[in-house]
Amino acid sequence: MIARDILKPKSSVLAKIYATFGHAVISEDGSLNRKAMRDIIFAEKSNRQLLENIMHPRIQGEAYRQISCSTGPYVIVVVPLLYESPMKEAMDRILVVDCSKETQLKRLIRRDNETIEKARLIVAAQASRSDRLSIANDIIDNDGGLEKNKSAVMHLHQLYLQLAKKN
């Protein structure tokens, strides 16, 4: 994932984040302290904007660089916060992998070991489910099981191959 790649220890992006937010956002091993960063950006809305101003241009530039190197029939660009990103304007199609708010909260709590209160704040800071779905050309329901997802992915793969042939 591009966002994680550009945040490797000693990267210029991480150095800019350090210069902006201070030593609290850097772990002992030199990596980004994601929990501390989340605490900072949810404590003050302007901090989130500062972080996005650092991250988004670099993510976008790297995404376009990788797209230009692609040799496949189509490219899928994974952008977790696409609704909020100017990159959505450059996409030919938008696939939203959707799940209920309850599932989203459970997964966030499990993945990041967050409290339910913090998980709710994180979800509330993102585009709403209806907003994300409003920009979708294609949707995969991620509340179902793995087999259902595999079937949906294979169906979309075939569709995308057909669309790529037309272009």
N, C-alpha and C positions, 0 to 999 in steps of 0.2 A: 504494500500500500504506500502510495507516494507520501502521504502525510507523515507516516512513520519513518520512511527513508530519509526525508529531509531533516528529521529531528535527531539524527544519530549524534552521539557525543562528538564534540568539537566541530560540528557543522556550523556554517555561517548563520543558518536560521536559528539554531539553538543559541548561538552567541548573541544574536539580536534579541531573542526572548529574554535571555539573562540580563542584557543591558536595559531592557524595558521593565522587567518585573523583579529583578534581584535574585539573590542566591537561593531563596526559598523554593524556587521552581526547579532547582537542579539537585538531583539525587547524588549520593556519595560516589556512585560509579560514573558520574558525568552525564547521565541520561536525564531526560525530562522527568520531573516528578509530577506525573499526571494528576494525582490526587490534589497536590498543592496548587497546580495550575487551575484545576476545576474550581477549587475553593476561591481562588482569586477572581476568576472570570464570573462566577455566580454571586460574588459579594458586591460587585459593581459592574453595571452594564457597560460602561465605557471601557472597562478592561477587556471585555469580550471583543469589542470593536478594535481595540489595539492589537489583540492577538490575531484577529482575522486580517487586519491590514498587513501584518507580517507574513502570515501563512498563505493566504489565498493567491497572491500573485506568483509565489514560488510554486505552489501546487499546480496552478493553471499552466505555468510555463513548462514544468516537467511533464504534465499530461500531454500537452501539445507536442512536445519533443518525442515522447514515446509513441504517440499516434503517428507521427510522421515516419517513424522507423518501422511501423507495422507492415507485415507482408500478408496477413490473413485476409479472407474475404470480407470480414467486418471486424470492428473493434468495439469492445464493451469497456466503457470508462466507469469505474466505480467511484461515485462521489456521494459520501454519506449525507451531506447537507446540500444536495443539488438545488433544492428549491430556493435556498438563500444565496446561491452562487451565480455569478454572471455566466458561468460555463454552460448553464442550461440553454442559453440562446444559441450555442454552437452545436448542440446535439441534433442529429437527424431524427432520432426517436428516443423516448425516455421510458425505461423500464423501472417500475417501482416494485420493490420486494416489500410487501405489506404484511403487517400483523396487527392484532388488536393492541390497544393501549396497555391492557393488562399483561399481555405477553411481552410487550416492549419493556415494561417496568420489571417484570420477573427476570428477563435476560440481562438487563442493565445491573440489577442488584447482584445477580450471580456472577457476571463477568467482572465487574469492577468492585465488588464487595462494598457496595454503597448502602446507605440507609434508604428506607422507602421515601423519606422526606427529600433527601438529596436527589434520588432518582426522579421523583416528581418534578423537581426544579429543572433538572436536565431536560426531561421530556417537554416541559412547558416552554423552555427556551428555544425549542426547535419548531419548525413549521408544523402546523397541525396535520393530522392524518388526511383530512379533507383537502387541504392545500396540496399536499404531496400527490394525492390521487388525481387532483385536477390537472396536473401537468403530464400525467402518464399516458403514453400510447399503449403500453402493455403493463400488465400487473401479474405478479406471482403472489399468491396467498401463502404466506409463510407461517400461518397458524396450523397448517396441516402437517402431515408426516413427511418423512424423507422421500418415500415413493411418489407421493403426490407432487412434490417439488421436482423430482427427477423428470417426471412426465411433462410438467409445465416447461421445464428448461429445454427438453428435447423438442417440444412443439415450437417454442420460440426460436431455437437454433435453426430449425427447418425454415421458418418464416424469414429469419434474417438472411439465410443463404439465398432464398428466392429474391428478397429485396436487393441484396448485393448484386445479383446477376442483372437486375434491371438498371443498375447504376453503372 
